[in-house]
Amino acid sequence: MHVALGGTFDPIHDGHRALFERAFELGDVTVGLTSDELAPATRNVDRYVRPFEERKRDLEAELAGFAEEYDREFAVRRLDEPTGIATEPGFDALVVSPETESGAEEVNRIRRDRGLDPLRVSIVDHVQAEDGERISSTRIVRGEIDEHGALTPEREGRPPAQGSESVTD
């Protein structure tokens, strides 16, 4: 089985690791990593996102451990549109988080329109931080939690995206 998933993955955290684990449980994995142009458009919060090449390097290092553990292959591809690689032939499944489930429905609509079989969609629940809220890259960037969800009240976060006065949800 060939599995697709996508995201910005900046920074990588335990919620992402849950997605990766599920994907590797299912089969060989191709990750669509948002391009520098697409990354800001997919954010609910205006914040700085590291350049594609830095994110790709960290993502490949993270995925290598899962690939070895599950004896699977993986690839990372640039994602230039939200529905991305999953609308292409050759994929059997798509792993998503609850907030991207509607995107999976759109992917399957596009696939049907193109005469392709719909993908099996696997929804992975959010991973909770120690305060009961979900772990998110935005919370990590703000300095609220670390990649594992531990509270970090003394830590400073990243500055907002360039040209942005403040960070809002």
C-alpha positions as CSV (number, residue, x, y, z in Angstrom):
1,M,0.0,0.0,0.0
2,H,1.2,3.5,-0.8
3,V,0.2,6.2,1.7
4,A,0.2,10.0,1.3
5,L,0.1,12.7,3.9
6,G,1.0,16.4,3.8
7,G,1.8,19.4,6.0
8,T,4.2,22.1,6.9
9,F,5.8,20.2,9.8
10,D,7.5,23.2,11.5
11,P,8.4,22.3,14.1
12,I,7.8,18.5,14.1
13,H,6.0,17.4,17.3
14,D,4.4,14.3,18.8
15,G,1.1,15.0,16.9
16,H,3.0,14.8,13.7
17,R,4.8,11.6,14.9
18,A,1.3,10.0,15.5
19,L,0.5,10.8,11.8
20,F,3.8,9.4,10.7
21,E,3.4,6.2,12.7
22,R,0.0,5.5,11.3
23,A,1.2,6.1,7.8
24,F,4.1,3.7,8.2
25,E,1.8,1.1,9.8
26,L,-0.2,1.2,6.5
27,G,2.6,1.1,3.9
28,D,5.3,3.0,2.1
29,V,4.9,6.7,2.6
30,T,5.1,9.9,0.5
31,V,4.9,13.1,2.4
32,G,3.9,16.3,0.7
33,L,5.8,19.1,2.4
34,T,4.3,22.6,1.8
35,S,6.4,24.9,-0.4
36,D,7.6,28.2,1.0
37,E,4.8,29.8,-1.0
38,L,2.0,27.5,0.2
39,A,3.0,27.3,3.8
40,P,1.7,30.7,4.9
41,A,-1.5,30.2,3.0
42,T,-2.3,27.0,5.0
43,R,-1.7,28.6,8.4
44,N,-4.5,29.7,10.7
45,V,-2.1,31.9,12.5
46,D,0.4,34.3,10.8
47,R,3.8,33.1,12.0
48,Y,7.3,32.6,10.8
49,V,7.8,29.2,9.0
50,R,11.3,28.0,8.3
51,P,12.4,27.6,4.7
52,F,11.5,24.5,2.8
53,E,15.0,23.0,2.7
54,E,15.4,23.2,6.5
55,R,12.0,21.7,7.1
56,K,12.7,18.9,4.5
57,R,16.0,18.1,6.1
58,D,14.4,17.7,9.6
59,L,11.4,15.8,8.2
60,E,13.6,13.3,6.4
61,A,15.6,12.7,9.5
62,E,12.4,12.1,11.5
63,L,10.9,9.8,8.9
64,A,14.1,7.7,8.6
65,G,13.5,6.2,12.0
66,F,9.9,5.2,11.3
67,A,11.0,3.8,7.9
68,E,13.6,1.6,9.6
69,E,11.3,0.5,12.4
70,Y,8.5,-0.5,10.0
71,D,10.8,-1.7,7.1
72,R,9.2,0.8,4.7
73,E,10.3,3.2,2.0
74,F,9.5,7.0,2.1
75,A,9.9,10.1,0.0
76,V,9.3,13.8,0.6
77,R,7.9,15.9,-2.2
78,R,7.2,19.6,-2.5
79,L,3.6,20.4,-2.1
80,D,2.5,23.5,-4.2
81,E,-1.3,23.2,-3.7
82,P,-3.4,22.1,-0.7
83,T,-4.7,18.9,-2.4
84,G,-1.2,18.2,-3.6
85,I,0.2,14.8,-4.4
86,A,-2.8,12.7,-3.1
87,T,-4.8,13.5,-6.3
88,E,-2.2,11.7,-8.4
89,P,-2.4,8.0,-9.3
90,G,-0.4,5.5,-7.3
91,F,-1.7,6.2,-3.8
92,D,-4.0,4.0,-1.8
93,A,-4.5,5.8,1.4
94,L,-4.3,9.2,3.0
95,V,-3.5,10.0,6.6
96,V,-5.0,13.2,8.0
97,S,-5.7,14.9,11.3
98,P,-9.3,15.8,12.3
99,E,-9.0,19.4,11.1
100,T,-7.8,18.2,7.6
101,E,-10.6,15.6,7.1
102,S,-12.5,18.0,4.8
103,G,-9.3,18.2,2.7
104,A,-9.3,14.4,2.3
105,E,-12.9,14.6,1.1
106,E,-11.8,17.2,-1.5
107,V,-8.9,15.0,-2.6
108,N,-11.3,12.0,-3.1
109,R,-13.7,14.3,-5.1
110,I,-10.9,15.3,-7.4
111,R,-9.7,11.7,-7.7
112,R,-13.2,10.6,-8.7
113,D,-13.4,13.4,-11.3
114,R,-10.1,12.2,-12.8
115,G,-11.3,8.6,-12.9
116,L,-9.2,7.5,-10.0
117,D,-10.3,5.3,-7.1
118,P,-10.9,7.2,-3.9
119,L,-8.2,6.9,-1.2
120,R,-8.8,5.1,2.1
121,V,-8.7,7.9,4.7
122,S,-7.2,7.3,8.1
123,I,-7.9,10.0,10.6
124,V,-5.4,10.3,13.5
125,D,-6.6,12.0,16.7
126,H,-4.8,15.0,18.1
127,V,-2.2,14.3,20.7
128,Q,-2.8,16.2,24.0
129,A,-0.3,18.4,25.8
130,E,0.0,18.2,29.6
131,D,-2.5,21.0,29.9
132,G,-5.2,19.0,28.1
133,E,-5.1,21.2,24.9
134,R,-3.8,19.7,21.7
135,I,-0.1,19.9,20.7
136,S,0.4,22.2,17.8
137,S,3.3,23.8,16.0
138,T,1.8,27.2,16.7
139,R,1.8,26.6,20.5
140,I,5.4,25.4,20.3
141,V,6.4,28.5,18.2
142,R,4.7,30.7,20.7
143,G,6.8,29.2,23.5
144,E,3.8,27.6,25.4
145,I,4.8,24.0,25.1
146,D,7.7,21.8,23.8
147,E,7.4,19.2,21.0
148,H,6.1,16.6,23.5
149,G,3.5,18.9,25.0
150,A,5.2,19.8,28.2
151,L,4.4,23.3,29.4
152,T,7.3,25.8,28.9
153,P,6.2,29.0,30.6
154,E,9.8,30.4,30.8
155,R,10.6,29.9,27.1
156,E,10.3,32.6,24.5
157,G,8.7,31.8,21.2
158,R,9.6,32.8,17.6
159,P,8.8,36.2,16.4
160,P,5.7,36.6,14.1
161,A,6.0,36.4,10.4
162,Q,7.9,39.3,8.8
163,G,5.7,42.3,8.2
164,S,3.2,41.1,10.8
165,E,2.5,43.2,13.9
166,S,1.0,40.5,16.1
167,V,0.1,36.9,16.2
168,T,-3.6,36.0,16.5
169,D,-5.6,32.8,16.3
